[in-house]
């Protein structure tokens, strides 16, 4: 029984690792992509750091508003990151509940 419980704990960490890895990949890709799209057009995105900050704030659905895309393609990337962040936030707890119900 103790080993079964320990296995359950490790399963939770594995899911958390997967979620964190997914979020990091999405944020890195979104940050680089927004920089490539908006650099030279949007004065608020002057470096990769600005793009990564924007992606972090967007995926986490915090949305400070300090940086916003100005091009149609940049806004499309922003919308995609918002949806990905919201779906991930809603899906993660549900997957955990379903895993323990089985």
Beta strands, then each sheet from edge to edge (+ up, - down):
end
